[in-house]
């Protein structure tokens, strides 16, 4: 039906925050506000389940964990594809992705500019 190893690898590739970073984010005052302000935001319950999954190894994953991973992967893909057009909702959109372990600012800051010489 599904490979735990494949799903776990897909999750690790789709998220760029580790369990410690996600836990720290979910403990901020902003994470619950995002859920209240943005209609497409994932629930904090889903975010906490994702946190528990990120702390597990592939062998420790259960069938329920795999179903949650599939849900999280679909949600991340949906949110990335449906960025808010309203500038005032952009921060809530970014924070919704953070609630799922994907930090947009982390990916852009990690890219180093290459120097070209002519």
N, C-alpha and C positions, 0 to 999 in steps of 0.2 A: 504494500500500500504506500508507504513512504519510508525513506531511509532517515533514521535519526541523525546519522553523521552528515548527510547532505543538507538536511534542514538546519542543523546547528551551524554548519559552515555558511549557509546562506544568511542566517541571522547575524553571524559575526561580520559578514561582508556588508550587510545592509545597515548595520549600526556602526557608529564610530566612537561611541562612549563605552567605557568599561563599567562594571557593576558599581565601583566606587564613585565614579563621576555621575552616573545616573542616580544613585542614592543621594548624593549631595544635591543634585538638581531637584529631585522630588521633595526634599526637605525645605526648599526655599518657599517663600510666600507667593512667588509668582506662578509656580506650577498649578496649584488649584484655581487661581484666578483665570488662567488660560482656559481651563476646562469650562468655567462658567461663561467666559466671554466669546469663545469661538465655537461655532456649531459643529465643526468637523473635528474638534479636539477629542483625542482618546480619553477614556475614563481613567481616573487615577487607579482604579482597581486593575485595569489592564496594564498600566505602567508598573504597578507593584508586582504583578505576576511576571512581567518581563524581567524585572529586577531579580526575582528569585531564580528564573531560568538562566540568566546570565551568570549566576553564581554556581551553576551546576556544570558538571562535565557531560560529555556526550553520553556516556554509559548511564548516567543518573537520570536522563530524561525519561519521562513517562509518556504514555499516549496522549494524555491531556496536555502535557507540555508541548508536544508536537503540534497539536491543534491550535494552541495559543500562538506558537511560533508562526504558523501559517496565517493566522489572523493578523498578527503584527506585521508580517511581510507585506500582506495586501494593504494594510492601513498606511504603511510607509510609502508604498508605491502610489497609492491614491493621493496622499497629501503632497507628495512631490509633483505629481501631475496637475494638481488643482490648486496652484498657488493663488492666494487671495489677490484680486485685482485692486482692492481698496488699500491705499497706503496705510490707513489707520489700523487695518487688521493684519498687516505684514508681521508685526511682532508676535501677535497671537498665533499666526501660522507657523512662524519659526519655533515658538515655544511648544506648539503641538508636536512638532517633529522631535524636539528635545525630550518631551514626555515619552517618546518611543525610542530614545537612545540615539538619535541622530542630530548632531549639532552642526548646523550650516556654517557657523563661524569657525568651527574647528577645522573644517575641510579647507576653507579659503585661507586661513592663516598658516596651514601646514604646507601650502604650495609655495615653493621658492621660485623666484623669478630667475631665469637664466640670462646671463649676459651674452650679448652677441657682439662680436667684433667685426668691423668692416675694414 
